[in-house]
Amino acid sequence: MTELKQDLTPADIGHAPLADVEAAPRAGKIMLVGIGPGSVDHMTQRARAAIAEADVVIGYVTYIKLVADLIEGKEIIRKSMTEELDRAVSALEAAEAGKKVALISSGDAGVYGMAGPTYEVLFQAGWTPDHPVKLEIVPGASAINSCAALVGAPLTHDFCSISLSDLLTPWPVIARRLDAAAHADFVVALYNPKSGRRTRQIVEAQRLFLRHRRADTPVAIVKSAYRRRERIEFTTLDRMSECEIGMLSTVLIGNSNTVLRHGLMVTPRGYANKYDMADGGATREGEKAGRSLSTGLIGWLEGLQADHAAGASFEALAAQHRLPLDYVRATLEEPLEAALPDTAEEGEG
Amino acid sequence: MTELKQDLTPADIGHAPLADVEAAPRAGKIMLVGIGPGSVDHMTQRARAAIAEADVVIGYVTYIKLVADLIEGKEIIRKSMTEELDRAVSALEAAEAGKKVALISSGDAGVYGMAGPTYEVLFQAGWTPDHPVKLEIVPGASAINSCAALVGAPLTHDFCSISLSDLLTPWPVIARRLDAAAHADFVVALYNPKSGRRTRQIVEAQRLFLRHRRADTPVAIVKSAYRRRERIEFTTLDRMSECEIGMLSTVLIGNSNTVLRHGLMVTPRGYANKYDMADGGATREGEKAGRSLSTGLIGWLEGLQADHAAGASFEALAAQHRLPLDYVRATLEEPLEAALPDTAEEGEG
């Protein structure tokens, strides 16, 4: 994850329309490099190669230091946290002059990072993929993956990533996302959870989550994953907002099945839905390994149809399954497809 | 992402309680290695080092082939797609015998991968972190990050990851998540979108999304990212379920602001909320660079209080902002904190 910092406004960018680069000896290139959590070990080969290949390296000073061994002899543009849109503009200018530019971000450039803003700046300047300056995004492990790897296996099932930064996003949009994620029982990662000014957003997030999730839901707060000042704290939902949380922290909130066991936060994959763990792992009645659950889509639809045929109203069924009425109605009105012939097996991932 | 395949039931595992390993010459180790999308370039240094360090390498045959240069002389246990819980058991047995074991997964082991099931198997066998056999999870870029890097910048804002596999998860749970994610305007990545048997889940997902999102919402379908048979297709929400989608595909559904422009799928970060892009990027009235929006939490609360003082009921305000009534009431009843002194600047990430 990279914290997008910007003191410049788009009006200040003042980038002239793209010059005709056909006259340049060679077209430059922009590489948006996600360096992962900020440890040399956890950079990909491509990330290192892209930086080594670059003529110009642009980035926040902390990340520049991390790749010190790769950048000797290169032009380095160190940007502060408040100048990220400016980084995209600098990258474009250097690339138009024929240079290979590595624009480095922590985590993955696509997650609250440089990728979106860079494309926005490029499009605004009239760039298209046919332009001689090419763009490559080098993926990396985002904070959610790095932090999760350090605390156990919190992300095993469906998850959401929500930023608590309201610098570009209205609060009601964020609040609706928090409430929806909590309601639908996602594991949730909170990015930008708190800052010097933004101290109440985490309190509101806790309030919204407590509408749906138990007070003792496991929460992990990870700061500076894989870096020197790494710090991990486990807590519960009802005490989350009182914990030490800052700009370098990611907060992971478990779903309703997540447990803290032996100091590790683990979200089950759902084997208990199919196998009776108390009975030596025997397959439950009506279930079969390698097949959809009896309450998977087809079985659920069959049950729904049977209940409806037996007299249950659409409204009652919608309420029972906590699904929208119009969805229940529409899906019941569509005939079940004929069962497919057996094909290659599928696993329970 | 790794597809968790399992033909074995937990009952078949039949793992005896952990042996006393104090007698072993050295304690073994289990390393769950996320190798990223499946290209050597996109593996991290730690991932390669962990495999090089291992005595035993366990994994699905496709991933074993990928690291062929690292595994000469090692004991290789190739597992088919249907035997992943079995992989965790084999890893534990080898580690108890003093070996260093690398259990490899595509993407990130924590995302629908081996991490959760491995911990479940370990705990079931009586393992704790104090046991001599240690466990390390090596994070990697998940399919969502790799696929996103290839299609533009779809993930710029809040996103959800949802698996359409109902082999371990009841359909109503999945459906509620799809509906919640669509309602709250998340970018969504669908894992396990379709298989030989599971062909209707993607149709249902489309149905649920169309309740909230425009028919022309950009969708990208990426198969085998960074591999030889990589295939990318752009489509729209209303045609998503008709496209070629298989076990190796990840589907990315944009939010209400995502656009397909020049063949690239880009989700804006939200600069338009603060800056008038049509007016040369001038800061909108009432907004300030580096500060929360006027509709950020504090500004929004102030507006809410003013509206309530002017006579708007809790119910009317809840309806206006599409937030739960009890939340609006509770948050209005909590006094606004005193404004904090200016501290370090924050960026607009």
Interface residues (C-beta under 8 A of the other chain):
Chain A: T2 E3 L4 K5 Q6 D7 L8 T9 P10 A11 D12 I13 G34 G36 P37 V40 D41 H42 M43 T44 Q45 R46 R48 A49 M81 T82 E84 D108 A109 G110 V111 Y112 G113 A115 G116 P117 T118 Y119 E120 F123 Q124 T128 P129 I137 V138 P139 G140 A141 S142 N145 S146 A148 A149 L150 G152 A153 P154 L155 T156 H157 D158 F159 C160 S161 I162 S163 S165 D166 L167 L168 T169 P170 W171 P172 V173 I174 A175 R176 R177 D179 A180 A181 H183 A184 D185 F186 N192 S195 G196 R197 R198 T199 R200 Q201 E204 R207 L208 R211 M247 R261 H262 G263 L264 V266 T267 P268 R269 G270 Y271 N273 K274 Y275 M277 G280 G281 A282 T283 A289 G290 R291 S292 L293 T295 G296 L297 I298 G299 W300 L301 H321 R322 L323 P324 D326 Y327 A330 T331 E337 L340 T343 A344 E345 E346 G347 E348 G349
Chain B: T2 E3 L4 K5 Q6 D7 L8 T9 P10 A11 D12 I13 G34 G36 P37 V40 D41 H42 M43 T44 Q45 R46 R48 A49 M81 T82 E84 D108 A109 G110 V111 Y112 G113 A115 G116 P117 T118 Y119 E120 F123 Q124 T128 P129 I137 V138 P139 G140 A141 S142 N145 S146 A148 A149 L150 G152 A153 P154 L155 T156 H157 D158 F159 C160 S161 I162 S163 S165 D166 L167 L168 T169 P170 W171 P172 V173 I174 A175 R176 R177 D179 A180 A181 H183 A184 D185 F186 N192 S195 G196 R197 R198 T199 R200 Q201 E204 R207 L208 R211 M247 R261 H262 G263 L264 V266 T267 P268 R269 G270 Y271 N273 K274 Y275 M277 G280 G281 A282 T283 A289 G290 R291 S292 L293 T295 G296 L297 I298 G299 W300 L301 H321 R322 L323 P324 D326 Y327 A330 T331 E337 L340 T343 A344 E345 E346 G347 E348 G349
